[in-house]
Amino acid sequence: MSNTTKKQPMSVVKKMMIALVGGLVVGIAFLLLREQLISSGNEGAWTILNKILFQDITAEDGVSAIGLFYIIGQLFMRGLQLAIVPLVLVSLSLAMCSISSSTKLGRIAGRTLIGFFLFYVCGAFLAGIVAYAVKSAGFFNVTLPSEAVTDAATLDAFNPLATIVNAVPACSVRLHDRGVFTWKECKGLNRLTETELELEKACGWHLILGDRVLIECEKILQMRTYQFIYPAELENRARSAVIHMNAEEFTGCFQKFMKYGRIEVHSPQELREVCIRFAYAIINTAKECGTLRDEELMVQRVLKTILGAVSWEEIEAVMMELFSSIEISQINQTSSEYLVQKALTIMKECYSDGITLEETARRLHVTEQYLGTQLKKETGTSFTETVRKFKIMHVKELLLDTDLKLNQIAAMTGFSNPKYMSKVFKQEEGMLPNEYRRINA
């Protein structure tokens, strides 16, 4: 009778170590292979190999790729995300049920937390050393994208293999400063992508419903919405704040604007559209009275932020950034001097069309009383007197430079008739128009 020894099964730790070492060896081998192919002029061969094995199939250039390792990695990570939470909860429940001593349980919990912390610290330290050593050895170079580069658009809908990755829903999403919670029942794996898009769209309702609210897609469809209306005076005050570069006034105006947006229930699309109109009012005012630093980029940033905003804080932050990017084109001028200068420019260009104090004040986003007071203070004349002087100056030019008749000149300079023009001209110059033409001819 012979003695047979039973072969012991390999432990889980050994299997994990073998998998880790094997993965590192294979990864380094492919890195060396890539450098060899590229340096020898066979870049096309590496491109094909990369598309078959490693390419991110959701990236812009991964539409026609296969990305076997990418799909396997994504399925593994998403499956791990789905399993890790219930696994931890079950383990904790079993531990708490089997350990009667609270002191012992506390010791175990403390050691576990310390162990996790040390594990991640040591892992990050070792990974940094290895990465630095490999990069210093010249195996590969990494070029980081500049800050101006925007996020690439995801092309899930164009690569059918992305459906395999999306078959396992991810348990984590990219959040900026806050969490937004939405809910919708997914009726089948073939509707995962559609459901994800609807959940993303529903995030906009956070603008209306606020924090600590679970946004249910079915319920928001039943909500009654109202038109977003705010006083026009509020927009005029904001424009005036831009002209005078009054940051405190501008902040107060926009906070009141946001308050009006919260009074009633509005659809996210309605809110965003009104916010964009308000932003364009500020942008146009800035362009009229000065300049906007990096105008094209700033406008794109404002639009992109507002269209994708899920909180008022995001909109307020980009509006404050917009205000801070305005540069008023005035050197050694006070705000009132600059205002009067702009008013005189408008009056000179439009006096023949019958420009009024009300129209000029509206264009400059100030009140009639304020503009009239500042104009009198800076020029010593009223609005009407200043317009009349511009008209008479033009009449004098036409009298000397043309052979036009008085009725033609009156029509071109904004006077109702030649008789009234002659009366005003005599008051200003001490003689009638024909006498002025004869004497100065």
For each residue, the residues with C-beta under 8 A, 3 or more apart:
1:
2:
3:
4:
5:
6:
7:
8:
9:
10: 14 15
11: 14 15
12: 15 16
13: 16 17
14: 10 11 17 18
15: 10 11 12 18 19
16: 12 13 19 20
17: 13 14 20 21
18: 14 15 21 22
19: 15 16 22 23
20: 16 17 23 24
21: 17 18 24 25
22: 18 19 25 26
23: 19 20 26 27
24: 20 21 27 28
25: 21 22 28 29
26: 22 23 29 30
27: 23 24 30 31
28: 24 25 31 32
29: 25 26 32 33
30: 26 27 33 34 53 54
31: 27 28 34 35 139 140
32: 28 29 35 36 139
33: 29 30 36 37 46 49
34: 30 31 37 38 46 50 140
35: 31 32 38 39 139 140
36: 32 33 39 40
37: 33 34 40 42 43 45 46 49
38: 34 35 42 43 46
39: 35 36
40: 36 37
41:
42: 37 38 45 46
43: 37 38 46 47
44: 47 48
45: 37 42 48 49
46: 33 34 37 38 42 43 49 50
47: 43 44 50 51
48: 44 45 51 52
49: 33 37 45 46 52 53
50: 34 46 47 53 54 55 65
51: 47 48 55 62 64 65 66 67
52: 48 49 55 65 66 67 68
53: 30 49 50 66 67 68 69
54: 30 50 67 69 70
55: 50 51 52 59 61 62 65 66 67 70
56: 59 62 65 67 70
57: 62 63 65 66 67 70 71 159 161 162 165
58: 62 154 155 156 159 162 165
59: 55 56 62 152 155
60: 63 152 153 155
61: 55 65
62: 51 55 56 57 58 59 65 67 155 159
63: 57 60 155 158 159
64: 51 159
65: 50 51 52 55 56 57 61 62 159 161
66: 51 52 53 55 57 161
67: 51 52 53 54 55 56 57 62 70 71 161
68: 52 53 71 72
69: 53 54 72 73
70: 54 55 56 57 67 73 74
71: 57 67 68 74 75 161 164 165
72: 68 69 75 76
73: 69 70 76 77
74: 70 71 77 78 165 168
75: 71 72 78 79 164 165 167 168
76: 72 73 79 80
77: 73 74 80 81
78: 74 75 81 82 165 168 169 170 171
79: 75 76 82 83 168
80: 76 77 83 84
81: 77 78 84 85 170 171 172
82: 78 79 85 168 169 171
83: 79 80 86 87
84: 80 81 87 88
85: 81 82 88 89 171
86: 83 89 90
87: 83 84 90 91
88: 84 85 91 92
89: 85 86 92 93
90: 86 87 93 94
91: 87 88 94 95
92: 88 89 95 96
93: 89 90 96 97
94: 90 91 97 98
95: 91 92 98 99 105 108
96: 92 93 99 105
97: 93 94
98: 94 95
99: 95 96 104 105 108
100:
101: 104 105
102: 105 106
103: 106 107
104: 99 101 107 108
105: 95 96 99 101 102 108 109
106: 102 103 109 110
107: 103 104 110 111
108: 95 99 104 105 111 112
109: 105 106 112 113
110: 106 107 113 114
111: 107 108 114 115
112: 108 109 115 116
113: 109 110 116 117
114: 110 111 117 118
115: 111 112 118 119
116: 112 113 119 120
117: 113 114 120 121
118: 114 115 121 122
119: 115 116 122 123
120: 116 117 123 124
121: 117 118 124 125
122: 118 119 125 126
123: 119 120 126 127
124: 120 121 127 128
125: 121 122 128 129
126: 122 123 129 130
127: 123 124 130 131
128: 124 125 131 132
129: 125 126 132 133
130: 126 127 133 134
131: 127 128 134 135
132: 128 129 135 136
133: 129 130 136 137
134: 130 131 137 139 140
135: 131 132 138 139 140 141 142
136: 132 133
137: 133 134
138: 135
139: 31 32 35 134 135
140: 31 34 35 134 135
141: 135
142: 135
143:
144:
145: 149
146: 149
147:
148: 297
149: 145 146
150:
151:
152: 59 60
153: 60
154: 58
155: 58 59 60 62 63 158 159 162
156: 58 159 162 163 166 193
157: 162 193
158: 63 155
159: 57 58 62 63 64 65 155 156 162
160: 163
161: 57 65 66 67 71 164 165
162: 57 58 155 156 157 159 165 166
163: 156 160 166 167 193
164: 71 75 161 167
165: 57 58 71 74 75 78 161 162 168
166: 156 162 163 169 192 193 196
167: 75 163 164 189 192
168: 74 75 78 79 82 165
169: 78 82 166 192
170: 78 81 173
171: 78 81 82 85
172: 81
173: 170
174:
175: 178 179 180
176: 314
177: 311 313
178: 175 211 311
179: 175
180: 175 203 206 215 310
181: 213 214 215
182: 199 202 203 214 215 216 217
183: 199 214 215 216 217
184: 195 198 199 202 216 217 218
185:
186: 191 192 195
187: 191
188: 191
189: 167 192
190:
191: 186 187 188 194 195
192: 166 167 169 186 189 195 196
193: 156 157 163 166 196 197
194: 191 197 198
195: 184 186 191 192 198 199
196: 166 192 193 199 200
197: 193 194 200 201
198: 184 194 195 201 202 217
199: 182 183 184 195 196 202 203 217
200: 196 197 203
201: 197 198 204
202: 182 184 198 199 205 215 217 220
203: 180 182 199 200 206 215 310
204: 201 207 268 269 272 309 310
205: 202 208 209 215 220 268
206: 180 203 209 210 211 213 215 310 311
207: 204 261 268 271 309 310 311 312
208: 205 262 265 266 268 271
209: 205 206 213 215
210: 206 213
211: 178 206
212:
213: 181 206 209 210
214: 181 182 183
215: 180 181 182 183 202 203 205 206 209 220
216: 182 183 184 219 220
217: 182 183 184 198 199 202 220 221
218: 184 221 222
219: 216 222 223
220: 202 205 215 216 217 223
221: 217 218
222: 218 219
223: 219 220 265
224: 265
225: 265 266 267 270
226: 264 265 266
227: 266 270
228: 260 261 264 266 270 271 274
229: 260
230: 234 235 257 260 261 274
231: 234 235 260
232: 235 236
233: 236 237
234: 230 231 237 238 253 256 257 260
235: 230 231 232 238 239 278 281
236: 232 233 239 240 365 366
237: 233 234 240 241 249 253
238: 234 235 241 242 250 253 254 257 278 281 282
239: 235 236 242 243 281 282 285 365
240: 236 237 243 244 246 249 365 366
241: 237 238 244 245 246 247 249 250 253
242: 238 239 245 250 282 285 286 289 323 326 365
243: 239 240 285 289 328 335 338 339 364 365 366
244: 240 241 249 335 339
245: 241 242 326 328 335
246: 240 241 249 250
247: 241 250 251 323 324
248: 251 252
249: 237 240 241 244 246 252 253
250: 238 241 242 246 247 253 254 323
251: 247 248 254 255 320
252: 248 249 255 256
253: 234 237 238 241 249 250 256 257
254: 238 250 251 257 258 278 316 319 320
255: 251 252 258 259 316
256: 234 252 253 259 260
257: 230 234 238 253 254 260 261 278
258: 254 255 261 262 312 315 316
259: 255 256 262 263
260: 228 229 230 231 234 256 257 263
261: 207 228 230 257 258 266 271 274 275 312
262: 208 258 259 312
263: 259 260
264: 226 228
265: 208 223 224 225 226
266: 208 225 226 227 228 261 270 271
267: 225 270 271
268: 204 205 207 208 271 272
269: 204 272 273
270: 225 227 228 266 267 273 274
271: 207 208 228 261 266 267 268 274 275
272: 204 268 269 275 276 306 307 309
273: 269 270 276 277
274: 228 230 261 270 271 277 278
275: 261 271 272 278 279 306 309 315
276: 272 273 279 280 302 303 306 307
277: 273 274 280 281
278: 235 238 254 257 274 275 281 282
279: 275 276 282 283 302 303 306 319 322
280: 276 277 283 284
281: 235 238 239 277 278 284 285
282: 238 239 242 278 279 285 286 319 322 323
283: 279 280 286 287 292 299 302 322
284: 280 281 287 288
285: 239 242 243 281 282 288 289 365
286: 242 282 283 289 290 291 292 326
287: 283 284 290 291 292 295
288: 284 285 342
289: 242 243 285 286 328 329 338 342
290: 286 287 326 327 328 329 330
291: 286 287 295 326 327 329
292: 283 286 287 295 298 299 325 326 327
293: 298 325 326 327
294: 297 298 325
295: 287 291 292 298 299
296: 299 300
297: 148 294 300 301
298: 292 293 294 295 301 302 321 322 325
299: 283 292 295 296 302 303
300: 296 297 303 304
301: 297 298 304 305 318 321
302: 276 279 283 298 299 305 306 318 319 322
303: 276 279 299 300 306 307
304: 300 301 307 308
305: 301 302 308 309 314 315 317 318
306: 272 275 276 279 302 303 309 315 318
307: 272 276 303 304
308: 304 305
309: 204 207 272 275 305 306 312 314 315
310: 180 203 204 206 207 314
311: 177 178 206 207 314 315
312: 207 258 261 262 309 315 316
313: 177 316 317
314: 176 305 309 310 311 317 318
315: 258 275 305 306 309 311 312 318 319
316: 254 255 258 312 313 319 320
317: 305 313 314 320 321
318: 301 302 305 306 314 315 321 322
319: 254 279 282 302 315 316 322 323
320: 251 254 316 317 323 324
321: 298 301 317 318 324 325
322: 279 282 283 298 302 318 319 325 326
323: 242 247 250 282 319 320 326
324: 247 320 321
325: 292 293 294 298 321 322
326: 242 245 286 290 291 292 293 322 323
327: 290 291 292 293
328: 243 245 289 290 338
329: 289 290 291
330: 290 333 337 338
331:
332:
333: 330 337 338 341
334: 337 338
335: 243 244 245 338 339
336: 339 340 374 377 378
337: 330 333 334 340 341 378
338: 243 289 328 330 333 334 335 341 342
339: 243 244 335 336 342 343 364 366 371 374
340: 336 337 343 344 374 375 378 379
341: 333 337 338 344 345
342: 288 289 338 339 345 346 364
343: 339 340 346 347 360 364 371 374 375
344: 340 341 347 348 379 386
345: 341 342 348 349
346: 342 343 349 350 355 360 363 364
347: 343 344 350 351 355 360 383 386 387 390
348: 344 345 351 390
349: 345 346
350: 346 347 353 355 359
351: 347 348 354 355 387 390 391 394 413 414
352: 391 394 412 413 414
353: 350 414
354: 351 414
355: 346 347 350 351 359 360 387
356: 359 360
357: 360 361 368 371 372 383 384
358: 361 362 368
359: 350 355 356 362 363
360: 343 346 347 355 356 357 363 364 371 383
361: 357 358 364 366 367 368 370 371
362: 358 359 365
363: 346 359 360
364: 243 339 342 343 346 360 361 371
365: 236 239 240 242 243 285 362
366: 236 240 243 339 361 370 371
367: 361 370 371
368: 357 358 361 371 372
369: 372 373
370: 361 366 367 373 374
371: 339 343 357 360 361 364 366 367 368 374 375 383
372: 357 368 369 375 376 382 383
373: 369 370 376 377
374: 336 339 340 343 370 371 377 378
375: 340 343 371 372 378 379 381 382 383 386
376: 372 373 379 380 381 382
377: 336 373 374
378: 336 337 340 374 375
379: 340 344 375 376 386
380: 376
381: 375 376 385 386 389
382: 372 375 376 385 386
383: 347 357 360 371 372 375 386 387
384: 357 387 388
385: 381 382 388 389
386: 344 347 375 379 381 382 383 389 390
387: 347 351 355 383 384 390 391
388: 384 385 391 392 424 428
389: 381 385 386 392 393 428
390: 347 348 351 386 387 393 394
391: 351 352 387 388 394 395 413 414 415 424
392: 388 389 395 396 424 425 428 429
393: 389 390 396 397
394: 351 352 390 391 397 398 412 413
395: 391 392 398 399 409 413 421 425 433
396: 392 393 399 400 429 436
397: 393 394 400 401
398: 394 395 401 402 404 409 412 413
399: 395 396 402 409 433 436 437 440
400: 396 397 437 440 441
401: 397 398
402: 398 399 409
403:
404: 398 408 409 412
405: 408 409 418
406: 409 410 418 421 422 433 434
407: 410 411 417 418
408: 404 405 411 412
409: 395 398 399 402 404 405 406 412 413 418 421 433
410: 406 407 413 415 416 417 418 420 421
411: 407 408 415
412: 352 394 398 404 408 409
413: 351 352 391 394 395 398 409 410 421
414: 351 352 353 354 391
415: 391 410 411 418 420 421 424
416: 410 420
417: 407 410 420 421
418: 405 406 407 409 410 415 421 422
419: 422 423
420: 410 415 416 417 423 424
421: 395 406 409 410 413 415 417 418 424 425 433
422: 406 418 419 425 426 432 433
423: 419 420 426 427
424: 388 391 392 415 420 421 427 428
425: 392 395 421 422 428 429 431 432 433 436
426: 422 423 429 430 431 432
427: 423 424
428: 388 389 392 424 425
429: 392 396 425 426 436
430: 426
431: 425 426 435 436 439
432: 422 425 426 435 436
433: 395 399 406 409 421 422 425 436 437
434: 406 437 438
435: 431 432 438 439
436: 396 399 425 429 431 432 433 439 440
437: 399 400 433 434 440 441
438: 434 435 441
439: 431 435 436
440: 399 400 436 437
441: 400 437 438
